[in-house]
Amino acid sequence: MNTITTLNGATATITVRGDIDFDTLPPLRAAAEALPAHVTDLLWDLTHTFFMDVAGLHLLFAPTPPGRPDRRITVTGLRPQPLRLLRLAAETNPATFPLDRLFCGSR
């Protein structure tokens, strides 16, 4: 797994190449935590992510830690398996996994 981070004003895009699981969760969190404080929007580009387990839910729906800037998180490029996981989580517990806020263009 590797990542590419691009900044465009207050928006950052982290492109993930590889699976998201508990082995890759710490470096993905570190990439998000390393973003400058002025970044208010974080887009996870998952075009090259074919598998995601529950670690992806932890990554995308984790509450903002105290002292960290609150960022809007969206995703793009969802492949079938990660999308199925997100839909299942949202169907099971929509209050915990509000899927509509993850898609580009939602607020």
Backbone as JSON, one array per atom type, in Angstrom:
{
  "sequence": "MNTITTLNGATATITVRGDIDFDTLPPLRAAAEALPAHVTDLLWDLTHTFFMDVAGLHLLFAPTPPGRPDRRITVTGLRPQPLRLLRLAAETNPATFPLDRLFCGSR",
  "N": [[0.84, -1.17, 0.0], [0.54, 2.2, -0.82], [0.54, 5.81, -0.64], [-0.49, 8.89, -2.1], [-0.36, 12.26, -1.58], [-2.02, 15.22, -2.29], [-2.25, 18.74, -2.34], [-4.57, 21.39, -2.59], [-5.19, 24.41, -2.1], [-7.48, 24.72, 0.48], [-8.14, 22.1, 0.36], [-7.34, 18.68, 0.52], [-6.19, 15.79, -1.14], [-5.95, 12.4, -0.68], [-4.62, 9.78, -2.22], [-5.04, 6.4, -2.34], [-3.24, 3.49, -2.87], [-3.77, 0.31, -2.93], [-4.9, -2.19, -0.54], [-7.14, -1.53, 2.23], [-6.75, -2.19, 5.48], [-6.28, -3.43, 8.86], [-3.51, -3.44, 9.05], [-2.69, -1.45, 7.32], [-4.01, 0.75, 8.24], [-2.75, 2.46, 10.33], [-0.61, 3.93, 8.86], [-2.25, 5.3, 7.04], [-3.88, 6.86, 8.67], [-1.85, 8.42, 9.75], [-1.03, 9.84, 7.48], [-3.27, 11.47, 7.07], [-3.27, 12.9, 9.47], [-0.96, 14.34, 9.2], [-1.53, 16.43, 7.56], [-1.67, 19.95, 6.78], [-2.92, 22.44, 9.09], [-4.7, 24.25, 7.9], [-6.19, 22.83, 6.09], [-9.39, 22.0, 5.26], [-11.03, 20.27, 3.94], [-10.99, 16.89, 3.17], [-10.32, 14.56, 0.79], [-10.61, 11.24, 0.09], [-9.22, 9.27, -2.27], [-10.13, 6.39, -3.63], [-9.76, 4.88, -5.88], [-7.84, 2.97, -6.59], [-8.13, 1.02, -4.71], [-9.09, -2.05, -3.98], [-9.99, -3.7, -2.0], [-11.39, -3.42, 1.22], [-11.51, -3.63, 4.67], [-13.12, -3.66, 7.9], [-11.45, -1.77, 9.01], [-11.4, 0.34, 7.25], [-13.82, 1.58, 7.81], [-13.25, 2.58, 10.32], [-11.31, 4.43, 9.58], [-12.69, 6.26, 7.89], [-14.9, 7.12, 9.38], [-14.1, 7.91, 11.89], [-14.23, 9.81, 14.89], [-13.27, 13.27, 15.16], [-10.21, 13.88, 16.71], [-9.64, 15.58, 19.86], [-8.38, 18.91, 19.7], [-7.58, 18.77, 17.08], [-8.08, 19.94, 13.71], [-11.42, 20.2, 12.48], [-12.49, 18.35, 9.82], [-14.09, 18.08, 6.67], [-14.88, 15.03, 5.3], [-14.67, 13.18, 2.38], [-15.23, 10.68, -0.17], [-14.0, 9.18, -3.19], [-14.06, 7.26, -6.23], [-14.87, 4.68, -5.46], [-14.62, 1.21, -5.4], [-16.36, -1.92, -6.15], [-16.32, -3.77, -3.84], [-15.42, -2.21, -1.5], [-17.51, -0.32, -1.57], [-19.77, -1.95, -1.13], [-19.24, -2.74, 1.52], [-19.42, -0.23, 2.85], [-22.11, 0.41, 2.33], [-23.43, -1.71, 3.65], [-22.66, -1.22, 6.3], [-23.9, 1.27, 6.67], [-26.59, 0.56, 6.34], [-26.9, -1.12, 8.51], [-26.32, 0.48, 10.73], [-27.24, 3.45, 10.52], [-26.94, 5.9, 11.9], [-24.38, 5.86, 12.99], [-22.82, 5.39, 10.77], [-23.09, 7.51, 8.56], [-23.61, 7.45, 5.45], [-24.22, 9.2, 3.33], [-22.82, 11.57, 3.76], [-20.25, 11.08, 2.93], [-19.95, 11.14, 0.19], [-18.82, 12.91, -2.67], [-19.79, 16.26, -3.09], [-21.76, 16.21, -1.17], [-22.93, 17.61, 1.87]],
  "CA": [[0.0, 0.0, 0.0], [1.19, 3.5, -0.75], [-0.37, 6.93, -0.77], [-0.03, 10.14, -2.7], [-1.13, 13.37, -1.03], [-1.95, 16.47, -3.04], [-2.93, 19.87, -1.7], [-5.08, 22.42, -3.47], [-5.83, 25.35, -1.17], [-7.96, 24.12, 1.72], [-8.52, 20.72, 0.08], [-6.28, 17.68, 0.34], [-6.6, 14.49, -1.67], [-5.03, 11.3, -0.4], [-4.89, 8.67, -3.12], [-4.57, 5.15, -1.75], [-2.98, 2.4, -3.82], [-3.68, -0.93, -2.17], [-6.0, -2.53, 0.36], [-7.24, -0.87, 3.52], [-7.0, -3.14, 6.55], [-5.68, -2.95, 10.1], [-2.08, -3.22, 8.86], [-2.48, -0.19, 6.59], [-4.71, 1.85, 8.91], [-1.88, 3.46, 10.96], [-0.01, 4.9, 7.94], [-3.29, 6.14, 6.44], [-4.21, 7.88, 9.68], [-0.69, 9.33, 9.84], [-1.07, 10.73, 6.31], [-4.31, 12.47, 7.31], [-2.86, 13.73, 10.6], [0.17, 15.18, 8.78], [-2.0, 17.54, 6.72], [-1.62, 21.25, 7.44], [-4.12, 22.83, 9.82], [-5.63, 25.01, 7.07], [-6.97, 21.91, 5.24], [-10.74, 21.8, 5.8], [-11.68, 19.2, 3.18], [-10.12, 15.75, 2.85], [-10.9, 13.62, -0.17], [-9.91, 9.96, -0.05], [-9.39, 8.7, -3.61], [-9.99, 4.93, -3.47], [-9.82, 4.26, -7.2], [-6.91, 1.84, -6.65], [-8.36, 0.2, -3.51], [-10.06, -3.06, -4.36], [-10.48, -4.37, -0.8], [-11.37, -2.65, 2.45], [-12.24, -4.29, 5.74], [-13.69, -2.75, 8.9], [-10.49, -0.69, 9.25], [-11.83, 1.46, 6.42], [-14.87, 2.28, 8.55], [-12.54, 3.35, 11.35], [-10.62, 5.54, 8.92], [-13.6, 7.23, 7.31], [-15.92, 7.59, 10.31], [-13.54, 8.19, 13.22], [-14.45, 11.19, 15.35], [-12.09, 14.14, 15.15], [-9.6, 13.96, 18.04], [-9.57, 16.93, 20.42], [-7.21, 19.69, 19.3], [-7.35, 18.63, 15.64], [-9.1, 20.66, 12.94], [-12.56, 19.41, 11.99], [-12.43, 18.32, 8.35], [-15.11, 17.37, 5.91], [-14.26, 13.87, 4.66], [-15.42, 12.6, 1.28], [-14.51, 9.63, -0.9], [-14.26, 9.04, -4.61], [-13.43, 6.09, -6.84], [-15.17, 3.45, -4.72], [-14.76, -0.05, -6.12], [-17.53, -2.65, -5.66], [-16.24, -4.34, -2.49], [-15.5, -1.17, -0.47], [-18.84, 0.27, -1.6], [-20.66, -2.9, -0.45], [-18.98, -2.63, 2.95], [-19.99, 1.02, 3.33], [-23.58, 0.3, 2.3], [-23.83, -2.63, 4.71], [-22.5, -0.5, 7.57], [-24.94, 2.3, 6.73], [-27.88, -0.1, 6.54], [-26.9, -1.7, 9.85], [-26.33, 1.54, 11.74], [-27.13, 4.7, 9.77], [-26.5, 7.02, 12.74], [-22.93, 5.76, 13.16], [-22.19, 5.39, 9.45], [-23.9, 8.31, 7.64], [-22.97, 7.28, 4.14], [-24.44, 10.33, 2.43], [-21.82, 12.64, 3.97], [-18.96, 10.69, 2.35], [-19.88, 11.27, -1.25], [-18.49, 14.24, -3.16], [-20.96, 17.08, -3.34], [-22.65, 16.2, -0.01], [-22.49, 18.4, 3.03]],
  "C": [[0.89, 1.23, 0.0], [0.15, 4.58, -0.98], [0.32, 8.09, -1.47], [-0.95, 11.23, -2.15], [-0.92, 14.6, -1.9], [-2.76, 17.52, -2.31], [-3.36, 20.86, -2.76], [-5.87, 23.39, -2.59], [-6.19, 24.66, 0.13], [-8.38, 22.66, 1.54], [-7.3, 19.85, -0.1], [-6.92, 16.42, -0.24], [-5.53, 13.49, -1.31], [-5.48, 10.14, -1.28], [-4.23, 7.43, -2.54], [-4.39, 4.13, -2.85], [-2.74, 1.13, -3.01], [-4.88, -1.08, -1.25], [-5.97, -1.67, 1.62], [-7.65, -1.94, 4.53], [-6.28, -2.64, 7.8], [-4.16, -2.79, 10.01], [-1.8, -1.87, 8.19], [-3.16, 1.0, 7.25], [-3.77, 2.87, 9.56], [-1.19, 4.42, 9.97], [-1.04, 5.8, 7.25], [-3.72, 7.23, 7.41], [-3.08, 8.9, 9.79], [-0.67, 10.31, 8.66], [-2.11, 11.83, 6.51], [-3.89, 13.42, 8.43], [-1.72, 14.68, 10.22], [-0.26, 16.37, 7.92], [-1.92, 18.85, 7.49], [-2.96, 21.61, 8.07], [-5.14, 23.57, 8.96], [-6.49, 24.12, 6.16], [-8.31, 21.63, 5.93], [-11.5, 20.68, 5.11], [-10.66, 18.14, 2.83], [-10.87, 14.79, 1.96], [-10.03, 12.38, -0.22], [-10.23, 9.41, -1.43], [-9.08, 7.21, -3.5], [-10.08, 4.19, -4.79], [-8.96, 3.0, -7.29], [-6.99, 0.97, -5.41], [-9.47, -0.79, -3.84], [-10.65, -3.79, -3.17], [-10.34, -3.43, 0.4], [-12.13, -3.44, 3.5], [-12.72, -3.24, 6.73], [-12.73, -1.61, 9.25], [-10.85, 0.54, 8.42], [-12.94, 2.26, 7.08], [-14.25, 3.13, 9.65], [-11.86, 4.57, 10.75], [-11.6, 6.64, 8.52], [-14.6, 7.84, 8.29], [-15.4, 7.88, 11.71], [-13.87, 9.62, 13.63], [-13.15, 11.99, 15.33], [-11.5, 14.2, 16.56], [-9.57, 15.4, 18.55], [-8.27, 17.63, 19.98], [-6.87, 19.59, 17.82], [-8.42, 19.42, 14.89], [-10.2, 19.71, 12.46], [-12.56, 19.5, 10.47], [-13.62, 17.58, 7.78], [-14.39, 16.25, 5.16], [-15.2, 13.35, 3.6], [-14.57, 11.52, 0.62], [-14.9, 9.68, -2.37], [-13.61, 7.75, -5.09], [-13.72, 4.79, -6.13], [-15.35, 2.26, -5.66], [-15.9, -0.85, -5.5], [-17.42, -3.17, -4.21], [-16.24, -3.27, -1.4], [-16.89, -0.5, -0.42], [-19.85, -0.64, -0.91], [-20.49, -2.81, 1.07], [-19.6, -1.36, 3.52], [-21.51, 0.98, 3.36], [-24.1, -0.61, 3.4], [-23.74, -1.94, 6.07], [-23.6, 0.54, 7.73], [-26.32, 1.7, 6.95], [-28.0, -0.63, 7.97], [-27.04, -0.63, 10.92], [-26.16, 2.91, 11.07], [-26.68, 5.9, 10.6], [-24.99, 7.03, 12.91], [-22.2, 5.88, 11.83], [-23.05, 6.16, 8.45], [-23.26, 8.39, 6.26], [-23.11, 8.51, 3.25], [-23.41, 11.44, 2.6], [-20.47, 12.33, 3.32], [-18.84, 10.98, 0.86], [-19.65, 12.71, -1.66], [-19.77, 15.0, -3.48], [-21.94, 17.09, -2.19], [-22.08, 17.1, 1.06], [-23.19, 17.93, 4.24]]
}
